[in-house]
Amino acid sequence: MGYHEDFINKISVYVTGWRDICKWGCASAIIAQACLESAYGRSNKAVNYNNYFGLKMKPGRVTCNDGYFTDTSSEQLPDGTYITITTQWYSFPDMNNGVLGYYQFISSGGYKGIELCTTPESYLQKLKDCGYATSQNYVNNCMAIVNKYNLTKYDGVSPMPELKPDSPLASKLISSPTTYGKRPKTPDLLIIHHMGCYPSPTAEEQCKRFANKSRRASATYCIGNKGDICQGLLEAYAPCTSSSKKYDMRAITIEVANSSGAPNWFVSAEAVASLIALVTDICKRNNIKMLIWASSKYDRLNGTNGVNMVMHKDLAKTACPGPFMEGCLPYVALAVDQNLGVL
């Protein structure tokens, strides 16, 4: 097997996997783009920065990158001549996040209607028309790769196994495409939110809301008013829930439904019971020996004496998790620690 086929085999897993999560995208065209833009994974951008699609830095478009870098590139002008540009590009920690970054980039604006394209040629033409590439032969060059390597075989069934919830307490996994990317370490922090709306949706309905790419938010788990649990993002991925990449990269976040509206934002006993059971399970599977709460914001933000619970209101100008749930957090920590056998 040559390096062309080897690269296609590797990147196709992530392209089709994120396509299935995002519910759009023509895999054959996207794989061909990666091949063309990265010289089959051998360009400087790909080798050193896992940028396989020539993604230029655009503020607010991508969350799963780990930085930026400066590099040169050539662009074709309408008259057919070429110029060299020097600009900033996204850097990603690995191939998985590099592919996710592509989906986030395309879904964040400027490519309206791209999700409706069902053939590689129409998909590529739509990208070209929206300004993704300057090369006048971009569509033909990508289609030559699609045809040479029979890439349309990836437009059908995904080679990835069906993703299942991490927690046996979750009824299903409805994954959001909005994430800071794969975590470098096992999560060691809990951030419990309230949904902040009433009537509140079920856990599954809330996960579906986060799964909509236009929402640009996510949570690891959602708990409904009746105690139902649905997972919104695999625990290996950092959610975009708490207005802080620094803390969400470490945290499992949980959105809990409200049983009443403002000002107290009450939460049902069933939801609190499910929260305690879910957090106990999370702690056991992630080797969190003890759940530690502190009344001091300073201690929460700095992890004083092993404190591993933070509130959204610690990180942003918000009332989340609401006065009732905030009052419950010391009790939740106590109940979880009793379940863990450390009290």
LOTOR-224788 format. One record per residue: residue in one letter; x negated, y negated, z of N, C-alpha, C in turn; residue number from 0. Coordinates in steps of 0.05 Angstrom, whole numbers. Each point is the difference from the previous one (the first is absolute). Example, Ala and Ser with C-alpha at 12.3 -4.5 7.8 and 13.67 -1.06 7.14 Angstrom:
2
res; n_east; n_north; n_up; ca_east; ca_north; ca_up; c_east; c_north; c_up; n
A; -264; 114; 156; 18; -24; 0; -18; -24; 0; 0;
S; 7; -21; -14; -16; -24; 1; 15; -22; 14; 1;
***
This chain:
343
res; n_east; n_north; n_up; ca_east; ca_north; ca_up; c_east; c_north; c_up; n
M; -17; 24; 0; 17; -24; 0; -18; -25; 0; 0;
G; 6; -19; -19; -15; -25; -1; 9; -20; 21; 1;
Y; -15; -22; 2; 7; -20; 21; 27; -13; -6; 2;
H; 7; -1; -27; 26; -12; -7; 23; 16; 13; 3;
E; 0; 26; -4; 21; 17; 10; -1; 1; 31; 4;
D; -24; 0; 11; -2; 1; 29; 12; -25; 13; 5;
F; -5; -23; -12; 12; -25; 10; 30; 1; -2; 6;
I; 10; 9; -23; 29; 1; -4; 13; 18; 21; 7;
N; -12; 23; 5; 11; 19; 20; 1; -13; 27; 8;
K; -20; -15; 8; -1; -12; 26; 20; -22; 3; 9;
I; 0; -19; -19; 17; -23; 4; 30; 6; -6; 10;
S; 6; 21; -15; 27; 7; -6; 16; 7; 25; 11;
V; -14; 12; 20; 13; 8; 25; 11; -25; 14; 12;
Y; -15; -21; 1; 8; -25; 14; 20; -16; -17; 13;
V; -4; 0; -26; 19; -15; -17; 28; 12; 1; 14;
T; 1; 26; -2; 27; 13; 1; 12; 0; 28; 15;
G; -18; 2; 20; 10; -1; 28; 13; -27; 7; 16;
W; -14; -22; -7; 11; -26; 6; 23; -6; -19; 17;
R; 0; 11; -24; 23; -4; -18; 25; 12; 13; 18;
D; -2; 23; 12; 23; 13; 12; 9; -15; 25; 19;
I; -18; -13; 14; 8; -16; 24; 12; -26; -9; 20;
C; -11; -13; -20; 10; -26; -9; 24; 2; -18; 21;
K; 5; 24; -10; 23; 5; -17; -1; -15; -27; 22;
W; -24; -5; -10; -2; -12; -26; -29; 4; -10; 23;
G; -4; -5; -25; -27; 2; -11; -3; 23; -20; 24;
C; -12; -5; -22; -5; 20; -20; -28; 11; 4; 25;
A; -2; 24; 12; -26; 10; 9; -20; 2; -23; 26;
S; 8; 9; -23; -19; 3; -22; -13; -26; -7; 27;
A; 16; -21; -1; -11; -27; -7; -18; -10; 21; 28;
I; 7; 4; 26; -16; -10; 22; -27; 15; 1; 29;
I; 1; 26; -4; -25; 16; 0; -18; -10; -23; 30;
A; 12; -5; -23; -16; -10; -23; -12; -27; 6; 31;
Q; 16; -17; 13; -11; -26; 8; -25; 3; 18; 32;
A; 2; 18; 19; -23; 4; 18; -24; 10; -15; 33;
C; 4; 18; -19; -22; 10; -16; -13; -22; -16; 34;
L; 16; -17; -12; -10; -22; -17; -13; -21; 17; 35;
E; 13; -9; 21; -10; -23; 16; -25; 8; 16; 36;
S; -3; 25; 8; -22; 8; 17; -21; 16; -14; 37;
A; 2; 4; -27; -18; 17; -14; -1; 28; 12; 38;
Y; 25; 10; 5; 3; 27; 12; -14; 2; 28; 39;
G; 3; -22; 15; -10; 0; 27; -30; -7; 3; 40;
R; -12; -9; -22; -29; -4; 1; -8; -30; -1; 41;
S; 19; -18; -1; -6; -28; 0; -10; -9; 28; 42;
N; -12; -23; 1; -9; -11; 26; 23; -4; 19; 43;
K; 22; -10; -11; 24; -6; 16; 11; 26; 12; 44;
A; -1; 22; -15; 11; 25; 10; -19; 14; 19; 45;
V; -25; 1; -7; -20; 15; 16; -4; -13; 28; 46;
N; -3; -26; 0; -7; -14; 25; 24; -12; 15; 47;
Y; 23; -3; -14; 22; -14; 13; 27; 14; -4; 48;
N; 0; 23; -12; 25; 16; -5; 22; -17; -13; 49;
N; -8; -19; -17; 18; -16; -16; 1; 12; -28; 50;
Y; 20; 17; -5; 1; 15; -25; 17; -13; -22; 51;
F; 13; -23; 7; 19; -12; -19; -7; -29; -6; 52;
G; -24; -9; 7; -7; -28; -5; 18; -20; 13; 53;
L; 6; 5; 26; 19; -17; 14; -14; -24; 11; 54;
K; 6; -24; -11; -10; -25; 10; 14; -8; 26; 55;
M; -14; -13; 17; 11; -9; 26; 22; -21; -5; 56;
K; 24; 6; 9; 23; -18; -1; 12; -1; 28; 57;
P; 0; -23; 14; 9; -1; 27; 28; 11; 5; 58;
G; 2; 18; 19; 25; 11; 8; 10; 24; -16; 59;
R; -14; 8; -20; 10; 22; -17; -6; 28; 10; 60;
V; -23; 3; 15; -9; 26; 8; -6; 0; 30; 61;
T; 8; 21; 13; -6; 2; 29; -20; 22; 7; 62;
C; -4; 19; -18; -16; 24; 7; -30; -3; -7; 63;
N; -8; -24; -7; -29; -4; -7; -16; -4; 26; 64;
D; -26; 3; -2; -17; -4; 23; -19; -24; -4; 65;
G; 6; -17; -20; -16; -23; -5; 1; -8; -29; 66;
Y; -20; -16; -8; -2; -10; -27; -29; 0; -8; 67;
F; -5; -2; -26; -27; -2; -10; 0; -18; -25; 68;
T; -23; -10; -7; -2; -17; -24; -14; 16; -22; 69;
D; 11; -1; -24; -12; 14; -23; 8; -13; -26; 70;
T; -13; 7; -21; 6; -11; -26; 17; 19; -17; 71;
S; 13; -11; -20; 16; 16; -18; 3; -16; -26; 72;
S; 8; 14; -21; 4; -14; -25; 30; -1; -6; 73;
E; 9; -22; -12; 28; -3; -7; 1; -9; -29; 74;
Q; 21; 9; -14; 3; -6; -28; 20; -24; -3; 75;
L; -8; -20; -16; 16; -23; -5; 19; 6; -23; 76;
P; 22; -16; -3; 19; 4; -22; -13; 1; -28; 77;
D; -22; -14; -3; -13; 0; -27; -18; 24; -4; 78;
G; -1; 18; 19; -15; 25; -3; -28; -1; 12; 79;
T; -10; -23; 8; -26; -2; 11; 1; 7; 30; 80;
Y; -24; 5; 11; -1; 8; 28; -16; -20; 17; 81;
I; 8; -2; 25; -14; -17; 19; -6; 17; 25; 82;
T; -21; -8; 15; -6; 13; 25; 9; -16; 23; 83;
I; 14; 12; 19; 10; -14; 23; -13; 12; 25; 84;
T; -2; -16; 21; -9; 9; 26; 22; -7; 20; 85;
T; 10; 20; 15; 22; -5; 18; -1; 20; 23; 86;
Q; 19; -2; 18; 3; 18; 23; 18; 23; -8; 87;
W; -6; 24; 10; 15; 24; -5; 6; 14; 26; 88;
Y; 21; 16; 1; 6; 15; 24; -20; 23; 4; 89;
S; -7; 5; 25; -15; 23; 8; 17; 19; 16; 90;
F; -2; 26; -5; 16; 20; 15; -18; 20; 13; 91;
P; 9; 12; 22; -17; 19; 15; -3; 27; -14; 92;
D; 19; 8; -17; -1; 26; -13; 18; 0; -24; 93;
M; 0; 22; -15; 16; 2; -24; 30; -1; 6; 94;
N; 9; 12; 22; 28; 0; 7; 10; -29; 3; 95;
N; -14; -16; 15; 8; -28; 4; -4; -16; -25; 96;
G; -19; 7; -17; -4; -13; -25; 24; 3; -18; 97;
V; 12; 24; 0; 24; 5; -16; 24; -14; 12; 98;
L; 3; 2; 27; 22; -14; 13; -2; -30; -5; 99;
G; -24; -11; 0; -3; -28; -6; 11; -8; -27; 100;
Y; -3; 18; -20; 12; -5; -26; 30; -3; 1; 101;
Y; 13; 19; 14; 29; -1; 2; 9; -25; 15; 102;
Q; -14; -7; 21; 7; -24; 15; -4; -25; -18; 103;
F; -21; -1; -15; -6; -23; -17; 22; -3; -21; 104;
I; 8; 21; -13; 19; -1; -22; 28; -6; 11; 105;
S; 6; 9; 24; 28; -3; 10; 4; -27; 14; 106;
S; -21; -16; 3; 3; -24; 17; 7; -25; -16; 107;
G; 4; 2; -25; 8; -24; -15; -13; -2; -27; 108;
G; 15; -11; -19; -11; -5; -27; 4; 23; -20; 109;
Y; 10; 23; 10; 3; 23; -18; 29; 10; 2; 110;
K; 19; -18; 0; 28; 7; 2; 9; 18; -23; 111;
G; 13; 22; 7; 10; 19; -19; -18; 23; -6; 112;
I; -25; -1; 11; -19; 21; -5; 10; 27; 10; 113;
E; 16; 0; 21; 10; 25; 12; 20; 14; -18; 114;
L; 10; -14; -20; 20; 11; -19; -13; 14; -24; 115;
C; -26; -4; -3; -14; 13; -23; -4; 29; 5; 116;
T; 7; 17; -18; -1; 29; 3; -19; 14; -18; 117;
T; -12; -14; -19; -20; 12; -18; -26; -14; 4; 118;
P; -23; 13; -4; -25; -13; 4; -4; -24; -17; 119;
E; 8; 1; -25; -4; -22; -19; 17; -25; 9; 120;
S; 25; 5; 8; 17; -23; 8; -11; -12; 26; 121;
Y; -10; 17; 18; -11; -9; 25; -25; -17; -5; 122;
L; -18; 9; -16; -24; -14; -6; 5; -27; -15; 123;
Q; 20; 1; -18; 7; -24; -15; 11; -21; 19; 124;
K; 17; 9; 19; 12; -19; 20; -22; -12; 17; 125;
L; -20; 16; 8; -22; -11; 15; -16; -21; -16; 126;
K; -5; 7; -25; -14; -18; -18; 15; -26; -3; 127;
D; 26; 2; -4; 17; -24; -5; 0; -18; 25; 128;
C; -2; 13; 24; 1; -15; 25; -28; -11; 8; 129;
G; -20; 5; -16; -26; -12; 5; -19; 17; 15; 130;
Y; 5; 26; 3; -19; 17; 15; -27; 1; -13; 131;
A; -1; 2; -27; -25; 3; -14; -1; -20; -23; 132;
T; -25; -9; -7; -3; -19; -22; -8; 14; -26; 133;
S; -10; 24; 1; -9; 14; -24; 24; 4; -19; 134;
Q; -4; -8; -25; 21; 3; -20; 6; 29; -7; 135;
N; -19; 18; 6; 3; 28; -6; 6; 17; 25; 136;
Y; 8; -14; 22; 3; 14; 26; 19; 23; -2; 137;
V; 23; -5; -11; 21; 22; -2; -11; 23; -16; 138;
N; -11; -6; -23; -11; 22; -18; -22; 15; 13; 139;
N; -18; -14; 14; -23; 13; 13; 10; 19; 23; 140;
C; 19; -9; 15; 11; 17; 21; 15; 24; -11; 141;
M; 16; -5; -21; 15; 22; -12; -18; 21; -13; 142;
A; -23; -9; -10; -19; 20; -10; -9; 19; 22; 143;
I; -4; -10; 24; -7; 17; 23; 23; 18; 8; 144;
V; 24; -11; 0; 24; 16; 6; 2; 23; -18; 145;
N; -4; -4; -26; 3; 21; -20; -23; 20; 0; 146;
K; -24; -11; 4; -24; 18; -1; 1; 20; 23; 147;
Y; 9; -8; 24; -1; 17; 23; 28; 10; 8; 148;
N; 19; -3; -17; 27; 10; 5; 10; -9; 27; 149;
L; -2; -26; 6; 6; -10; 27; 30; -1; 5; 150;
T; 17; 3; -20; 29; 0; 5; 9; 24; 17; 151;
K; -18; 20; 3; 7; 22; 18; 3; -9; 29; 152;
Y; -12; -23; 6; 2; -11; 28; 25; -16; 4; 153;
D; 16; -4; -21; 24; -16; 3; 23; 17; 12; 154;
G; -4; 25; 3; 20; 18; 11; -4; 5; 29; 155;
V; -3; 25; 7; -2; 9; 28; -27; -9; 12; 156;
S; 1; -10; 24; -24; -9; 14; -16; 24; 9; 157;
P; -27; -1; -2; -16; 22; 10; -3; -1; 31; 158;
M; 10; -22; 12; -2; -2; 29; 23; 15; 13; 159;
P; -5; 14; 22; 22; 13; 15; 19; -21; 11; 160;
E; 25; 9; 5; 19; -18; 12; -9; -9; 27; 161;
L; 1; -26; 5; -9; -10; 26; 22; 4; 21; 162;
K; -9; 9; 24; 19; 6; 21; -7; -18; 24; 163;
P; 19; -5; 18; -6; -16; 24; -22; 11; 17; 164;
D; -15; -17; 13; -20; 8; 19; 13; 11; 25; 165;
S; 21; -13; 9; 14; 8; 24; 23; 19; -5; 166;
P; 2; 22; 14; 23; 18; -4; 26; -12; 9; 167;
L; -1; -23; 14; 24; -14; 9; 13; -17; -22; 168;
A; -15; -6; -21; 10; -16; -22; 15; 17; -19; 169;
S; 24; -10; -9; 17; 16; -18; -13; 2; -28; 170;
K; -13; -21; -8; -13; 0; -27; -20; -22; -1; 171;
L; -15; 0; -22; -20; -21; -6; 10; -16; -25; 172;
I; 4; -26; 4; 7; -17; -22; -22; -21; -1; 173;
S; -20; 4; -16; -25; -15; 2; 2; -27; -14; 174;
S; -11; -21; 13; -2; -26; -12; -26; -3; -15; 175;
P; 0; -15; -23; -25; -5; -14; -16; -23; 13; 176;
T; 11; -13; 20; -14; -22; 13; -16; 10; 24; 177;
T; -26; -2; -2; -18; 10; 21; -26; -14; -3; 178;
Y; -15; -2; 22; -27; -10; 0; -20; 22; -10; 179;
G; 11; 23; -6; -17; 21; -11; -6; 22; 21; 180;
K; -16; 19; -8; -6; 22; 18; -19; -10; 23; 181;
R; 7; 9; 24; -16; -8; 23; -28; 13; 0; 182;
P; -20; -15; 10; -26; 13; 3; -1; 18; 25; 183;
K; 18; -4; 19; 0; 16; 25; 29; 8; 7; 184;
T; 1; 20; 18; 26; 8; 10; 13; -23; 16; 185;
P; 26; -5; -4; 13; -22; 15; -2; 3; 30; 186;
D; -4; -22; 14; -3; 1; 29; 16; -22; 14; 187;
L; 19; -11; -14; 16; -23; 10; 29; 4; -7; 188;
L; 18; -9; 17; 29; 1; -5; 11; -29; 0; 189;
I; 15; -6; -21; 14; -26; -1; 30; 6; -5; 190;
I; 17; -5; 19; 28; 6; -1; 16; -26; -7; 191;
H; 15; 1; -21; 16; -23; -9; 30; 5; 3; 192;
H; 15; -21; -2; 29; 4; -3; 7; -10; -28; 193;
M; 22; 11; -11; 8; -7; -28; 9; -29; -2; 194;
G; 11; -11; 22; 7; -28; 0; 24; -6; -18; 195;
C; 18; 19; -3; 25; -4; -15; 22; 16; 12; 196;
Y; 24; -9; -2; 23; 14; 10; 25; -6; -17; 197;
P; 16; 20; -8; -5; 28; 4; -26; 10; -12; 198;
S; -14; 18; 13; -25; 10; -9; 3; 23; -19; 199;
P; -18; 4; -19; 1; 23; -18; -8; 25; 14; 200;
T; 6; 23; -12; -11; 25; 11; -30; 1; -6; 201;
A; -13; 19; 12; -29; 3; -4; -6; 4; -30; 202;
E; 16; 17; -13; -5; 5; -28; 5; -24; -17; 203;
E; 21; -15; 6; 6; -24; -15; -22; -21; 3; 204;
Q; -11; -2; 24; -22; -20; 4; -25; 9; -15; 205;
C; -6; 26; 0; -23; 9; -16; 3; -5; -29; 206;
K; 25; 3; -10; 6; -6; -28; -5; -29; -6; 207;
R; 7; -18; 19; -5; -28; -4; -29; -6; -3; 208;
F; -17; 13; 17; -28; -4; -2; -12; 13; -25; 209;
A; 13; 20; -10; -10; 14; -25; 4; -17; -24; 210;
N; 17; -20; 1; 4; -19; -22; -25; -18; -2; 211;
K; -14; 2; -23; -25; -14; -2; 2; -30; 3; 212;
S; 23; -12; -5; 4; -28; 3; 0; -9; 29; 213;
R; 5; 19; 19; 1; -6; 28; -28; -7; 11; 214;
R; -20; 13; -11; -28; -4; 7; -5; 1; 30; 215;
A; 12; 21; 13; -4; 6; 28; 4; 30; 4; 216;
S; -9; 10; 23; 3; 28; 5; -2; 5; 30; 217;
A; 8; 23; 9; -3; 9; 28; -5; 30; -1; 218;
T; -15; 9; 20; -6; 29; 0; 25; 16; 5; 219;
Y; 16; -9; 19; 25; 14; 6; 23; -20; 4; 220;
C; 24; 9; -4; 24; -16; 7; 19; 18; 16; 221;
I; 12; -12; 20; 19; 14; 18; 27; -14; -2; 222;
G; 21; 15; -6; 27; -11; -2; 14; -2; 27; 223;
N; 23; -13; 0; 15; -5; 25; 9; 26; 13; 224;
K; 4; 21; -15; 8; 25; 11; -23; 19; 7; 225;
G; -24; -11; -2; -24; 16; 7; -12; 15; -24; 226;
D; 11; -5; -24; -11; 13; -24; -28; -11; -6; 227;
I; -17; 16; -11; -28; -8; -5; -7; 7; -29; 228;
C; -12; -20; -14; -10; 4; -27; -28; -11; -2; 229;
Q; -17; 13; -15; -28; -10; -3; -2; -17; -25; 230;
G; -12; -24; 2; -2; -18; -22; -28; -2; -13; 231;
L; -20; 13; 13; -27; 0; -11; -16; 21; 15; 232;
L; -16; 15; -15; -16; 20; 13; -19; -13; 21; 233;
E; -5; 13; 22; -16; -11; 21; -28; -6; -8; 234;
A; -10; 13; -21; -27; -5; -10; -3; -27; -13; 235;
Y; 23; -13; -6; 0; -26; -13; 9; -22; 19; 236;
A; -13; -24; -3; 6; -22; 17; 25; -15; -10; 237;
P; 20; -4; 17; 24; -14; -9; -4; -30; 0; 238;
C; 17; -14; -14; 1; -29; 0; 24; -9; 16; 239;
T; -2; 0; 26; 23; -5; 17; -3; -24; 19; 240;
S; -24; -4; 10; -4; -17; 24; -15; -26; -5; 241;
S; -1; -9; -25; -12; -26; -7; -30; -1; 5; 242;
S; -13; 24; 4; -29; 0; 5; -12; 26; -12; 243;
K; -16; -4; -20; -14; 24; -11; -18; 13; 20; 244;
K; -13; -17; 16; -19; 11; 20; 14; 20; 19; 245;
Y; 23; -7; 10; 14; 17; 19; 16; 22; -14; 246;
D; 12; -6; -23; 15; 21; -14; -18; 22; -11; 247;
M; -26; -6; -6; -18; 20; -9; -4; 22; 22; 248;
R; 4; -8; 25; -3; 19; 22; 26; 12; 10; 249;
A; 22; -12; -8; 25; 5; 14; 20; 18; -16; 250;
I; 15; 16; 16; 24; 11; -10; 23; -18; 9; 251;
T; 16; -9; -19; 21; -20; 6; 27; 14; -2; 252;
I; 18; -9; 17; 27; 13; 1; 20; -22; 1; 253;
E; 19; 0; -19; 22; -19; 0; 25; 14; 13; 254;
V; 11; -13; 20; 22; 11; 15; 25; -16; -5; 255;
A; 23; 13; -6; 25; -14; -6; 11; -14; 25; 256;
N; 15; -21; -4; 13; -14; 22; 30; 8; 1; 257;
S; 10; 1; 25; 28; 7; 5; 17; -25; 4; 258;
S; -13; -23; 0; 14; -26; 2; -18; -21; -12; 259;
G; 11; -24; -4; -16; -22; -12; -12; -18; 21; 260;
A; -6; -24; -9; -13; -20; 18; 19; -7; 23; 261;
P; -10; -8; 23; -28; -6; 5; -16; 23; 11; 262;
N; 14; 22; 10; -15; 21; 14; -10; 22; -18; 263;
W; 13; 4; -23; -9; 21; -19; -2; 27; 15; 264;
F; 22; 9; 11; 0; 25; 15; -7; 23; -18; 265;
V; -10; 22; 11; -6; 25; -14; 14; 22; 15; 266;
S; 12; 19; -15; 16; 21; 13; -18; 20; 16; 267;
A; 13; 13; 19; -15; 21; 15; -10; 22; -18; 268;
E; 16; 7; -20; -8; 21; -19; -26; -8; -15; 269;
A; -1; -25; -8; -24; -9; -15; -24; -1; 18; 270;
V; 3; -8; 25; -22; -1; 19; -10; 29; 6; 271;
A; 19; 19; 3; -8; 27; 5; -16; 12; -23; 272;
S; 9; -6; -25; -14; 9; -24; -28; -13; -1; 273;
L; -1; -26; 7; -26; -14; 0; -20; 13; 19; 274;
I; 9; 7; 24; -18; 13; 19; -9; 28; -11; 275;
A; 18; 15; -11; -7; 26; -11; -19; -3; -24; 276;
L; 5; -19; -17; -17; -4; -24; -28; -9; 9; 277;
V; -2; -19; 18; -26; -10; 8; -16; 22; 15; 278;
T; 14; 16; 15; -13; 23; 13; -13; 18; -21; 279;
D; 16; 6; -21; -10; 17; -22; -24; -13; -14; 280;
I; 2; -26; -5; -21; -15; -14; -26; 2; 17; 281;
C; 3; -5; 26; -24; 1; 17; -13; 28; 1; 282;
K; 16; 20; 1; -11; 28; 0; -15; 6; -25; 283;
R; 11; -7; -23; -12; 7; -26; -24; -17; -6; 284;
N; -1; -24; 11; -22; -19; -6; -21; -2; 23; 285;
N; 2; 18; 19; -18; 2; 22; -1; -26; 16; 286;
I; 23; -13; 3; 2; -23; 18; 7; 11; 28; 287;
K; -19; 0; 17; 3; 14; 26; 20; -13; 19; 288;
M; 3; -27; -3; 18; -14; 18; 9; -26; -13; 289;
L; 26; -6; 3; 11; -25; -11; -1; -21; 22; 290;
I; -14; -22; -5; -6; -19; 21; 11; -27; -8; 291;
W; 18; -11; 17; 13; -26; -4; -12; -20; 19; 292;
A; -1; -25; -9; -8; -22; 18; 18; -24; -4; 293;
S; 7; -13; 22; 17; -24; -2; -15; -24; -11; 294;
S; -26; 1; 1; -17; -22; -10; -5; 2; -30; 295;
K; 7; -22; -14; -6; -1; -29; -30; 3; -6; 296;
Y; -16; -12; 17; -29; 2; -4; -9; 29; 2; 297;
D; 10; 14; 20; -7; 29; 3; 10; 16; -23; 298;
R; 24; -6; -10; 10; 15; -23; -17; -4; -25; 299;
L; -7; -24; -5; -15; -6; -25; -29; 9; 2; 300;
N; -10; 2; 24; -29; 8; 3; -4; 29; 9; 301;
G; 22; 14; 4; -2; 28; 9; -13; 3; 27; 302;
T; 5; -19; 18; -13; 1; 26; 8; 26; 15; 303;
N; -19; 14; 10; 4; 25; 15; 16; 20; -16; 304;
G; -4; 1; -26; 12; 20; -17; 29; -6; -9; 305;
V; 9; -25; 5; 27; -7; -9; 3; 5; -30; 306;
N; 21; 14; -7; 4; 7; -29; 28; -4; -10; 307;
M; 13; -21; 11; 26; -8; -9; -1; -31; -5; 308;
V; 9; -8; -24; 0; -28; -7; 28; -7; -10; 309;
M; 9; -25; 4; 25; -9; -10; -3; -17; -25; 310;
H; 19; 0; -18; -1; -17; -24; -2; -29; 8; 311;
K; 14; -8; 22; -1; -28; 8; -28; -8; 10; 312;
D; -17; 19; 6; -28; -6; 8; -16; -9; -25; 313;
L; 10; 7; -23; -16; -3; -25; 12; -21; -19; 314;
A; 25; -8; 5; 13; -19; -18; 21; -16; 15; 315;
K; 10; -21; -12; 21; -16; 12; 27; 13; -5; 316;
T; 7; 18; 17; 25; 16; -2; 9; 9; 27; 317;
A; 26; 7; 3; 10; 10; 25; -2; 30; 2; 318;
C; -8; 13; -22; -1; 30; -1; -20; 10; 21; 319;
P; 8; 20; 16; 21; 19; -4; 27; -7; 13; 320;
G; 5; -25; 6; 25; -8; 13; -2; 3; 30; 321;
P; 15; -15; 15; -2; 0; 30; 7; 27; 12; 322;
F; 20; 14; -10; 7; 26; 12; -22; 21; -4; 323;
M; -10; 2; -25; -20; 20; -5; -26; -7; 13; 324;
E; -7; -25; 2; -24; -9; 15; 2; 10; 29; 325;
G; 23; -3; 12; 4; 9; 27; -2; 30; 3; 326;
C; 5; 14; -21; 0; 30; 0; -29; 11; -3; 327;
L; -18; -15; -10; -26; 11; -7; -16; 11; 23; 328;
P; 1; -12; 24; -14; 13; 23; 13; 27; 6; 329;
Y; 27; 2; -2; 14; 25; 5; -7; 21; -21; 330;
V; -2; -9; -25; -8; 19; -22; -27; 11; 6; 331;
A; -19; -16; 7; -28; 9; 6; 1; 20; 23; 332;
L; 15; -6; 21; 1; 18; 23; 12; 27; -8; 333;
A; 22; 0; -15; 14; 24; -8; -18; 17; -18; 334;
V; -14; -13; -19; -18; 15; -18; -23; 13; 16; 335;
D; -11; -15; 19; -22; 11; 15; 9; 23; 18; 336;
Q; 24; -1; 9; 11; 23; 15; 2; 24; -18; 337;
N; 10; -5; -25; 1; 22; -19; -27; 11; -7; 338;
L; -20; -17; -1; -28; 9; -6; -13; 13; 24; 339;
G; 13; -2; 23; -11; 13; 24; -23; -14; 13; 340;
V; -2; -27; -4; -22; -15; 12; 9; -15; 24; 341;
L; 26; 2; 7; 11; -13; 24; 13; 20; 17; 342;
***
